[in-house]
Amino acid sequence: MPFIISHVNCSVTKEQEARIKSALGKAIELVPGKTEAYLMVIFENDSHIWLRGQDIKAAYIEAKIFGNESHYGYNENLQRDLEYRSGKYLRNVLGYTNLGR
């Protein structure tokens, strides 16, 4: 079962969690045989995260997708889509603006 953990240093409402979960559920469909029904999403809100020595809005998204050694189903489209959807929720849902790598 794939799962995604979202660590953010702000509060996230149940409504925001539902929107984020749905967006990530669509992205997981790029993995053969996976749907939102097979996805576990964990929200770690109000985390203590420091970035570049500063206490600013920050997030850490951790994705564990594949339960096999060969990573069957992995492709660059999946990675790009998960990155895009994660960034989109940070910008649009939570108001994060500085999303550099």
LINBEL-V968012 format. One record per backbone hydrogen bond with DSSP energy under -0.5 kcal/mol. CO is the residue of the C=O (numbers start at 1). NH is the residue of the N-H. If there is no record, write none. Layout:
co->(CO:CO)
nh->(NH:NH)
//
This chain:
co->(2:3:4:5:5:6:6:7:8:10:13:14:15:16:17:18:19:20:21:22:23:24:25:26:27:28:30:31:35:36:40:42:42:43:44:47:51:54:54:58:60:60:62:63:64:68:71:75:75:76:77:78:79:80:81:82:83:84:85:86:87:88:88:89:89:90:91:97)
nh->(40:64:42:7:62:8:44:60:47:46:17:18:19:20:21:22:23:24:25:26:27:28:29:29:30:31:32:34:38:39:4:6:44:45:8:49:54:51:56:9:7:62:5:65:3:71:74:78:79:80:81:82:83:84:85:86:87:88:89:90:91:92:93:93:94:96:95:99)
//
